[in-house]
């Protein structure tokens, strides 16, 4: 089996902080917002990652069929065979111990596509499953969740009296979604707080504009990127061009509470700020050396600062690391989220289901892996 090329990684990879991009709102998301086409592009894992490849052996298949047959014949209540198969696939992915690798059944895959492609009713908070608990990556700016006081790193314990403990992320996300105007009563555990708190959020139909720009006093431009979705690079370029026509003396890029998005998109945004030949980031697959993704840009004549906080994840951290280490930008704010992995999704032969799986690490231009607590070393 040939190794998955860096070119394929760049074409199909999406970086998202959530194991399912659940903004319980429309996300054109991942790093947290993967695009439908790249996300669904099939890819092959690296050869070094396969100590044993191929389908199930005769013995393995026999064990699985034995258990399936026992359940169907002897379990004390009727069972749904499709649900059993889906559970087996989910269990296989969960055994990896990676919150960003997951199997989605048909309803969950549909939910995922809705998140990426269009608006729907929700609370407007991207979440991931961290140690079995539904954890807020970040509330989206202007969303019902943000207005209600939901914060990054909050753990959502229940929705409308229904405990989320033990639920797959797709089912937990479904509890957050609902018709516009309906209420979601969230019980939240916040770090540093003794008792859980109750927050009521009124769901809305939310459509996120990913880029917003304005000129500040002193000819300093401010561009806010809310997530890295399909059209974000083009929108960023348009707004930057408008600002530069007004003779910029400096630029601030705001990626606070930006959960991430598509890898090639953040590359396109970073590249003009980084002189040709310098790295934007590095990508490392299992069993291989890290490969550098180099810029073909020219750099900018004005200083750049990047605003980050604990809700800045994945693709946001790629941008921050790239501009800090390869374009001498200044980082301002809080330590970022700390997500340093790349996911692709596969839908071939899954009959409407979807597998989203981590296939690589990403490193900063200087080779720093910012995953989890390591983020404090550079992003603070």
Steps between C-alpha positions, in 0.01 A plus 500: 500500500641835400539774755237773509674791334527843654314629197210268580506607864481863396217435257283288727594609850286707725603627839221525749498514870176309528465130456188602320480856394208580702448846522159393567495767236604516141864459470686520182758307769740312635901526494159569648338558162560245238345534162265237368709397202842483668355337808348224297804436284622146570861473605737221592699495824876471497651155450694528824173532685392150398657220703216286362289620211209365302160377607408281793658158522277194502545469877425870565192490282382186678530666843300801387230288336481281810428799725256650249315169474485462880355848543240453228386161628532527876484862612187544709355773278480542122805671351567720199768327291604823327547664838718210614724533195521876545591449865778261404647755259470775760674281756786437260562873462452569872765239581757740350449729799500803268208746536556619144464155341143377477249296303174675410191302408268631230312752720826624656670527160202699373526723806869549433433598138232746609750656737750545221264602223209698637309668777282324752357561843747481785671672790817602319772321694760268354566201722721194520492187711783531754548204735141400440360847581346741254736798515457840338783586262362846448169684473468674166506878506153647523343159554227421755755299699741794522222739604391256770853494645624161378882493495775289343589195714153489661373142540134452408354244740137499383256662260137553601541255786651224285847391611765495228723262694595197292329622182683488166584848382246484218218437749626767737514752216146408397384608848652845442324547168137586457252738338560873502348655812510181709688498828800290600553495876866408550657381822866597476808420707757777476862452599566659839132505594379270773138449401362455148309797361183514293489705180197542277571551131237588241585321177532697178553441132861603468700572188854606574686760296856373537690826432441854621736796457532867586760775518601617846645839592861542393447308172508164676285232342301245701380177339303250704491139379223301668576167337696368203233380258484458124483866398696648793830542313330689218305717744818572698688598182219734397492676835880521524517652152246766598699587812834512318360749252465732799876483571514276802758566769423175682258207512332311784353156421248385758447124532363499854233232543576370151475119522691427180416383151649378176876455469549639146295807596725598789802440275362745241434763765844463659706489180497868393650599837788250482796548262555230240692196619401534864272234654134556577481181705622142506289184463612167644337167437565194712836341427615787280705814532319830519460671162507875470235692310689797359371844412510660157405837645680832507444617855344830607664837568292570812500336845242232581350388831274199559240497778442157658326352802411160646233459232754537217552146376658298224511706177501816713810371673660416165451861393636632830804272492573566134486877530694506827784273392525577126371859476609653835141568604414569863250279685272675748252345741467171685646153458316335212297177499777260397389278211785377286349224286359467149185308411358372172165336447409191304159400369584229247307175554339634819145521358440857611715484812826685549833438668701804610848401606825662608768424242783738593646748744564856399798693637586869499768620254763444772377146564299557820201270559247711689256220586334540840724649769791543259316800362623706796852486359419725208144623514477725802 
